Amino acid sequence: MHTIASTRQGRIRGLVRDGVAAYLGVPYAAPPFGARRFRAPAPAEPWEGVRDALEFGPTAPQRPYRSPLDRLIPTVDVPGDGCLNLNVWAPDGGDAGRPVMVWIHGGSLRNGSTALPLYDGSAFARDGVVLVSVNYRLGVEGFGVFPDAPDNRGLLDQIAALRWVRDNIASFGGDPANVTVFGESAGATSIAALTASPHARGSFRRAIMQSGPPHTVSRDEGARAVRLMAKELGTPATAEAFAAVDRERLLDVQDTVVGGADPIGGGPGFHIVVDDDVVPVDPVPADVDLLLGANREEYRLWFVPTGTVERVSGLTLRLALLKFRIPRRVARMYRTGRPGARPGEILGEMATDMLLRGPLNRLADSRLPSSPASTASPVPAPSPQAPRTPRTFVYEFAWRSPVLNLGACHALEIGFVFDTLRSSEELTGSGAPQALADAMHRAWVSFAASGDPGWADWSERRPVMVFDDPDSCLAFAPRNEELRVWL
């Protein structure tokens, strides 16, 4: 059955199935190509009549992940220039004023799209949430740093989408004053930056950061990938010169320069940069309710399928300790807690804590009432309600996938959060526990609706909700001795 909704640009036709109305591929900004390439997003043009919103819209230009990750993290390619689009899943009819959740996908700022079945928002709509998922520019188009183009264009796209939500979501039954942004990996890093951006002020009330730390770099460091691409292309490192390059050629060179990089192993990549406008300061979310956490064995997504775990020797581990100035006593402590672990596993565990779990714990600590950072923020409280103390909750995802011995790796939790386990079998296998998906999904919905996912706020006791099967439990200061190294 079809249904019609009104937006400021015009009316759209969606599809109702099992009590959920879905509107797909809705433009929130004009196509960012032609004269608009490498520019800030422009408003979407209005249309006459009723526009079909029955299929996913075009995806941002990208190359698939390299083997073997391409078998674990699929890429959906929908051709077309109108990649600045979003999708809405909402309960069909019924009450207005429902909580809204806006999903920002991950992918190292160079991969991903909302067209993945993994991100289907039907389960959220079934449980009373209006779910919005957002496509944004990726790679050099969205995050390349040029002297003649705005910085953080992909982040500006996300901000434009949040403005669309503010202006239109009431037509879908959503409450524009009760918006939760959530994202994973680079999506979570984007959300941290959004909390620091004056352009996003007032756009959301709560935030969920899954497996992505607050991270920015200087403009000079952020421009490294562009400089390397310009050298490969034989052109100046300017937006004008890059805009003259065929899109497929640009993607090929981008893949050559940054395709082998990953969050654990490093390498040239794309980053959110601190500038004078979009992200004027390093992001420290302080004025929104925050739910954040990580998976217990994040590193295994990159270290296991590629064989890195087997290749890392004791010598390689010692050299890594020297490179990052990590005392050898730290490696001994990690070995003591993991008898029988290989050197590659020890290196992966330390890298996960140094790059992800440590920064997330520092972020949670900075929001404690006793922390000076908890009283300082560049962005005022995002709601017109009376001042209140923002709340912080921390989780860990610990269920281990049997697929390729991936364990509790990066991105594994997404299918549980969205309650889309059938669409996540590349990572979870076919026997993933539905009860765990029920618990995680319910916690995310509860946080969006009320600001409380169902466990104790972060405090000096360091409570962490550990999601696992057959039992999830609240742990206090898990592996605290190891984490203190990185705080």
ABEGO torsion letter per residue (X at the ends): XBBBBBBAAEBBBBBBBGGBBBBBGBBABBBABEAABGBBBBBBBBBBEBBBBABBBBBBBBBBBBOAAAAABBBBBBBEABABBBBBBBBBEEBBGBBBBBBBBBGGGABEBAABAAABAAAAAAAGBBBBBBBBBBEAAAABBBAABBBGAAAAAAAAAAAAAAAAAAAAGBBAABBBBBBBEAAAAAAAAAAABAAABGABABBBBBGBBBBBBBAAAAAAAAAAAAAAAGBBBBAAAAAABBAAAAAAAAAAAAAABBAAAEEBBBBBBBBAAABABBBBBAABBBBBEBBABAAAAAAAAAGAAAABBAAAAAAAAAAAGBBAAAAAAAAAABBGBBAAAAAAAAAAAAAAAAAAAAAAAAABAABAAAABBABBBABABBBBBBBBBBBBBABBBABGGAEBBBGAAAAAAAGAAAAAAAAAEAABBAAAAAAAAAAAAAAAAAGBAGBBBBBAAGBBBBBBOABBBBBBGBGAAAAAAAX
